Amino acid sequence: MPLTELISFLEIHPDAQIVMDADYRILAANAAYRSLYAGGRDVVGQTCYAVSHGYSRPCDECGEACPLAASRASGEPRRVLHLHHTPRGEEHVDVELTPVRGASGRVEYFVERMLTVREASSSPAESGLVGKSPAFNRMLELVRRVARSGTTALLLGESGTGKELVAQAIHEQSARVRGPFVVVECSGLTETLFESELFGYEKGAFTGANQRKIGLVESASGGTLFLDEVGDIPLALQVKLLRLLETGTFRRVGGVETLRADFRLIAATHRDLKDMVERGSFRRDLYYRLSVFPIHLPALRERREDIVLLAETLITRLAPGRSYTLSEPARSCLQEYDYPGNIRELRNIIERAMLMADGDTLLPEHLPPELAGGASGGMPGVDTVVPLETAERRYLQWALAHHGGDRRSLAAQLGISERTLYRKLAG
């Protein structure tokens, strides 16, 4: 397709799109892109990485996934999730890049389509997912990929990492968004309670069943059923769940009518299901039913760049009418702690600090002793001998916190490339 025809076609497209050559140079930007992302700038002639990220080199040389480089090598379309500079600030953007072949059959241009991610924020927000670390972005990309399908998603992560919030984000991006989002807490369910809660029961099914009760499977019709802590379901009850998933049908307790289930399933657990399968405490066939699309939710210590951002978000959500500020020493204390309880623990810490503070500034003395004791200004976590790679990674995490999470600035000060810094931080 000639370039002029391609540009004319894209100009009226409702999604923001640009056309680039193989050297990352922007050849054209449609009206939607100019409105949403250009911010009054003339981007034609500039490189995509300079406009979107402020980089002086391509993304893949700065620790980011570069869809154009990958597509140029393979000749296939590529999709990634990036943080872009926009007129509204830094935003998560879903990038879909398509190579365009000319009359010769060779790839001549690349069309990049951009969609702003509304369910996640890189700045403090009143609701939704918040984060901008590489670990968070990897998770968010998987969430975006699975959401619009009907595929079963399995959320894996430690307690307190926000599995229900992620499940809700998947539901809200899906075709079932207008349907209900029904949570089933699987921990502590007995066999009788499991069946009656999940499938409901008919009047007279057992003593005390004075009227028909609709179960959670039926309540989720047209929407999403979220099975939280599915790894806690006793082995004897797992076959009942497997039968529901395999047949797509169920009967209320005490009923004879076979009912059709109509829900999208999301499951979550903090347990190692693979290990449970090997030990015989979780059914192998159920595991394969659930683990079609596993998503790892990073622990808070895996996304240290997000700790202060999440703390400020929690302040906004816990005290919407009051302007609390985190002091720099308090930020350092928060940054250096490992959070065995993850975001749930961070929330408790922030709530306690606000109660302890007499003014509007949160200080180290308002934090629990295990955090405040770390405000010595030294390098965290190296009071005992650890492997050199571990010590280096902890130092870099600490140094990054003192650079406000700016990897480029820290890399320049250390005299290494941003990509090398990224690799060392990832361990």
Secondary structure, DSSP 8 states (H G I E B T S, - for coil): --HHHHHHHHHT-SSEEEEE-TTSBEEEE-HHHIIIIITT---TTSBHHHHHH--SS-GGGTTS--HHHHHHHHSS-EEEEEEEEETTEEEEEEEEEEEEE-TTSSEEEEEEEEEE-SSEESS--SSSEE--SHHHHHHHHHHHHHHTS---EEEE--TTS-HHHHHHHHHHHSTTTTS-EEEEE-TT--HHHHHHHHHEE-TTSSTT--S-EE-HHHHTTTEEEEEETGGGS-HHHHHHHHHHHHHSEE--BT----EE--EEEEEEESS-HHHHHHHTSS-HHHHHHHTTEEEE---GGG-GGGHHHHHHHHHHHH-TTS--EE-HHHHHHHHH---TTHHHHHHHHHHHHHHH-SSSEE-GGGS-HHHHTTTTSS-TT-SS---HHHHHHHHHHHHHHTTTT-HHHHHHHHTS-HHHHHHHHH-
